[in-house]
Amino acid sequence: MPLYPPPEPVVHPADLVIDAFGTFLGKRSERMVIRWRDVYERTPSIDSSISSLGSPSIMAPSAGPSDSSLSAHPPCQAPQPEKELHRGPEGTPDSADQIAAKLIQLWGTQSPPSRRTSSTAQSRLEDQLDVITDSRSGPRPFGPWKERAVPLSRLRSVTIAGKGITVSSDLIAALVERGISLSFLSGRGEPVAQFSSPGLGGTVQTRRSQLSAYHSPLGVELAVEFIRGKLRNQKHQLQYSGKYLKSSDPERFDSLTRKIKAIGSLRKQLADFQGNDLDEVRDKLMGYEGTGARLYWEGVAILVKGRVDFPGRSTRGAVDPVNSALNYGYGILYSQVSGAVVNAGLEMYAGFLHVDRPGKPALVLDLVEEFRAPVVDRVILAMVNQGISLETDDRGLTASTRKLVAQRILERLSTAVPYEGKRWPLGTIIQNQARHLAVAVRGERTYRAFASRW
């Protein structure tokens, strides 16, 4: 019997979030191998570790199992006294390079001081793997570690949302070669990095057409469609989340209805908007977008009134629970859209609605607009309405709340909704919309933003 059974057919690829401290990700055959450990033991203090560097008792770790993708010696396994580190002649102090080498090996064989793995993060990781992997390939023991293998064909994206996680170079290459998005998020959910293959950049013609479209009526048309799609989905989100108010609180329902009608009217005003160059009409367009945003967040304040304190929409530096959760969720959404934009052969830094700024993926922010409400806002508002506590500390969301938000966002991305006459997962729709946008900038079709149902 093979080490891992052949993968069963998969209908839709999955999005995997890794946040358990000390997890190792590598590649074996056509699978991503994941190893994690239940509990990290407490290790000696740094001072005592350094004081023992000159002792001959510190040995180099033995070679582990043959695996081209993972560390040969997991960081929490005790050192194996097989080969002593090189020392200078008897009575001669070790050089600085030798001490540094010993320190690296010492830290490589022991876990970081006072760090423990979150059992919640581990159970969440196992739950994800139970869904993605075959039931026949449950966790395999690997010394004090557990191991699972996920067929690469079942993955659409991998997001690293925690610290102390190792990803092998073999796995990175395998993911980007297959167009599987690999993203890293900060503790606040802000995008840190994303890997992509230079071979998945599409055609040169797509990027040339995209850049040329900026100073043409097509660029104005695309910017208008991004705003209209955003307004429509925001309107539908308020209708969906506020429908219970009609009977429970008619006064609040009337206030919310006025906001919904105003957003609908604003969207209609954009139906005949035209222009020849984005630079000439940008201020007017952003006026529509800003008015719509104000109306929407006033509507959200009506929805959450009495349940949680919501001071209004805040982006950077937000410390209140709702804004912190929204910002974290948007970070996950950014990673999904970013991978879709790259795979479609588009230039992520050359947007239409958002202005060009160094380090700002303007096109990603453009495409994100139509998915904010149906993906992230719906999840956060549902959590508030369900009475789920969004806990924060002086650094923003607590670790347990971040993990819960990430789990809910990924579940939402896997939810099938009506799209182009069929039902597709939202994560797949994001990929399709990016491809439609690539075709649109080449002038081969008219781009239409995704329309959510309520």
CORUR-V129835 format. One record per pair of residues at least 12 apart in sequence whose ideal C-beta (glycine too) atoms are under 7 Angstrom apart, sorted by the first residue. I is the first residue (numbers start at 1). J is the second residue. Records with the same first field share a line. If there is no record, write none. Layout:
I=J  J
This chain:
4=31  137  149
5=134  136  137
7=134  151  153  154
8=134
10=153  154
12=425  428
13=154  155  156
14=131  132  154  155  156  414
15=156  157  410  413  427
16=128  132  155  158
17=159  161  406  410
18=125  158  160  161  162  165
19=121  161  162  403
20=36  117  118  121  122  125  162
21=115  117  118  162  163  164
22=36  37  40  75  76  111  117  164
23=35  36  165
24=70  71  74  166
25=166  167  168  171
26=67  69  70  168  170  171
27=69  168  170  171  174
28=67  69  149
30=151  152
31=149  150  151  152
32=149  150  152  155  171
33=69  70  147  149
34=129  147  148  150
35=70  142  145  146  147
36=122  125  145  146
37=76  117  144  145
38=117  122
39=116  117
40=76  111  115  116  117
41=76  111
42=114
43=110  111  113
45=113
46=113
49=106
53=99  102  103
54=94
56=84  87
58=85  102  106
59=79  80  81  82  83  84  85
60=83  85  105
61=73  79  80  105  108  109
62=80  82
68=170
69=168  170  171
70=168
71=166
73=108  109
74=145
75=108  109  110  111
76=111
77=109  143  144
79=109
85=101  102  105
86=98
112=164
118=399
120=400  403
121=162  403
124=403  407
129=148  150
132=150  154
133=148  149  150
137=149
152=174  178  180
155=180
156=180  427
157=180  181  183  335  336  339
158=175  180  182
159=183  185  332  335
160=184
161=185  406
172=195
175=195
176=195  196  197
177=197
179=200  343
181=194  335  339
182=194  195
183=335
185=331  332  335
188=327  328  396
189=327  328  329  331  332
190=331
191=331  334  335
194=335  338  339
196=342
200=342  343
201=345
202=344  345  438
203=345
205=442
206=345  346  438  441  442
207=345  347
209=441  442  443
210=346  347  350  441
211=350
213=441
214=278  352
215=277
217=274  275  276
218=443
219=278  352
220=274  275  278  281
222=352  440  447
223=278  285  352  353
224=270  273  285
225=447  448  449
226=352  353  366  369  370  449
227=270  285  288  289  353
228=267  270  449
229=369  370  449  450
230=369  370
231=263  266  267  292
232=267  451
233=370  373  374  452
234=263  292  296  373
235=260  263  264
236=452  453  454
237=373  374  377  378
238=256  259  260  296  299
239=260  454
240=454
241=303  381  385
242=256  303
252=302  305
255=302
256=299  302  303
259=295  298  299
260=299
262=295
263=292  295  296
266=288  291  292
270=288
278=352
297=312  313
303=381
304=322  384
307=384
308=321  322  384
310=322
315=327
319=392  396
321=390  392
322=380  384  390
324=392  396  397
325=380  390  397  405
326=376  380
328=397  402  405
329=376  379  380  405  409
330=372  376
332=406  409
333=368  371  375  376
334=364  368
336=413  427  430
337=364  367  368  371  430
338=361  364
340=430  431  434
341=363  364  367  434
343=431  434
344=434  435  437  438
345=438
346=363  434  437  438
347=363
348=361  363  364
349=361  362  363
350=362  363
351=363  365  366
352=366
353=366
354=366
367=433  434  437
370=449  450
371=430  450
373=452
374=426  452
375=409  412  413  426
376=409
378=412
379=408  409  412
383=408
412=426
413=425  426  427
414=427
417=452  453
418=453
429=450
433=450
